[in-house]
Amino acid sequence: MTDGASEHPSPHNPAIDPDSHATTSGMTGHGFYDANSTTQWNAIEAVLPTLDLAAKTVPLENAQVITLADYGCSEGRNSVAVTERALTTLLPRTSLPIQTVHSDLPTNDFSTLFLNLRPHGQSVFGNERVFSSAVGGSMYDQLRPDRSVHLAMTFNAIGFLSTRPVESLPGYIQPNGPSKIRNNGYVSGESGHAFALQAKQDVEAFLKVRAKELVPGGKLLVLVFGATEDVCTSDGIYDVLNDAVLSFVETGEFPKEAYDHYYQPVYMRRLSELTEPVVAPQFETAGLFDIEDTNEYEVAVPFVEQFKKDGNLSAYASAYTDFFRAFTETVLANALPAIPDKDKLLDRIYARAEELLRANPDLYPFRYAAIEMLLTRKD
Ligand SMILES: C[S@@+](CC[C@H](N)C(=O)[O-])C[C@H]1O[C@@H](n2cnc3c(N)ncnc32)[C@H](O)[C@@H]1O
């Protein structure tokens, strides 16, 4: 199931170059992410009215081409759908050509993305004024020329950290720590603080480069999984993955040293942690943008809703596992040393997770919280 990205030796994260401003090589490819990302689409669907507002109010004067860009587009199913929506407002507002830019890490499955952009060899957007392109690069770097982007968007992506702020996380596999229900590990206060700081610095780095790329008055819509007062999106998924991995640490098949250094480099932010770099004076990005809208909300999770309706535990465990496999597998694969039958071990880890979910679903409840902000680039 791994995406086949090449591996460069480095002690604890073989495929990731420290200069890449990335901590993953992407989602599981070959259509697997697309097939298992309806929950992420539900999060996007909730902000479509906000996207409409951005597309309606972004200034389109003094341009030769209107550009909209999506950062962290993955294989593109959700990226295409959300771009289609923005085009319904933008196209009637201008007679200029519109360029859509779909960007992700160089190791992303761009072949699937291109097929999504040009199914049957023609543009999926079906309009002769729309031209699409893909850009490989970290969203924490500048990827487009100065003042060239009108509408920038990112969905379910900025939670992936640009760098690993701590070398090892021996007590758990994700920075926010275990859920209260499962409580199967720990993250020290010092580590927790390092992740929270990194997450803010990542927003600062992202805003800094988008501020360069955007035209004055340009819009930036940021949506990401996170945490609210009572929901933390990491609960459940990382508890069951942690339990599954630990069962292979016990047998010695997953080396203990690799476990100590392995963690999924994603951080669940509160809304205030997302907006702080926009306003707080200690950040270089303070004052570059006006905040037009913010929101935090819970997203309906299709496999949870289905399970409530039909009680089909096997289907629930399978869909739940595929959901988190799609965004955790490459990091887990990169955390393992080059051992024989690594792919088989990965399969067995996810099969074990599915088994644990089937055996004890109440230990791993999953809820998805999303946080969002719409910004305008100041003159
Ligand atoms: C969960 S997927 C979201 C995909 C899509 N936007 C959606 O909402 O369905 C997160 C995406 O962010 C990308 N990503 C992670 N770190 C990144 C970085 N530093 N720069 C660009 N993309 C990154 C991953 O490769 C992945 O495709």
The ligand as a MOL file (V3000), in Angstrom:
LIG
                    3D

  0  0  0     0  0            999 V3000
M  V30 BEGIN CTAB
M  V30 COUNTS 27 29 0 0 0
M  V30 BEGIN ATOM
M  V30 1 C -5.1120 14.6730 4.7340 0
M  V30 2 S -4.4450 15.1520 3.1890 0 CHG=1
M  V30 3 C -5.6200 16.3870 2.6640 0
M  V30 4 C -5.8650 16.3300 1.1830 0
M  V30 5 C -6.9760 17.2230 0.6700 0
M  V30 6 N -6.6380 18.6240 0.8420 0
M  V30 7 C -8.2680 16.8960 1.3770 0
M  V30 8 O -8.7480 17.7340 2.1630 0
M  V30 9 O -8.7970 15.8080 1.1760 0 CHG=-1
M  V30 10 C -3.0470 16.1340 3.6470 0
M  V30 11 C -2.1660 16.5020 2.4900 0
M  V30 12 O -1.1900 17.4330 2.9370 0
M  V30 13 C 0.0220 17.1090 2.2950 0
M  V30 14 N 1.1490 17.7050 3.0290 0
M  V30 15 C 1.6740 17.3360 4.2130 0
M  V30 16 N 2.7340 18.1090 4.5030 0
M  V30 17 C 2.8640 18.9900 3.4740 0
M  V30 18 C 3.7670 20.0510 3.1860 0
M  V30 19 N 4.7560 20.3680 4.0160 0
M  V30 20 N 3.5940 20.7320 2.0320 0
M  V30 21 C 2.5960 20.4210 1.1690 0
M  V30 22 N 1.7130 19.4300 1.3870 0
M  V30 23 C 1.8370 18.7350 2.5350 0
M  V30 24 C 0.0510 15.6050 2.2550 0
M  V30 25 O 0.9720 15.1220 1.3040 0
M  V30 26 C -1.3950 15.3120 1.9260 0
M  V30 27 O -1.6020 15.1780 0.5630 0
M  V30 END ATOM
M  V30 BEGIN BOND
M  V30 1 1 1 2
M  V30 2 1 2 3
M  V30 3 1 2 10
M  V30 4 1 3 4
M  V30 5 1 4 5
M  V30 6 1 5 6
M  V30 7 1 5 7
M  V30 8 2 7 8
M  V30 9 1 7 9
M  V30 10 1 10 11
M  V30 11 1 11 12
M  V30 12 1 11 26
M  V30 13 1 12 13
M  V30 14 1 13 14
M  V30 15 1 13 24
M  V30 16 1 14 15
M  V30 17 1 14 23
M  V30 18 2 15 16
M  V30 19 1 16 17
M  V30 20 1 17 18
M  V30 21 2 17 23
M  V30 22 1 18 19
M  V30 23 2 18 20
M  V30 24 1 20 21
M  V30 25 2 21 22
M  V30 26 1 22 23
M  V30 27 1 24 25
M  V30 28 1 24 26
M  V30 29 1 26 27
M  V30 END BOND
M  V30 END CTAB
M  END
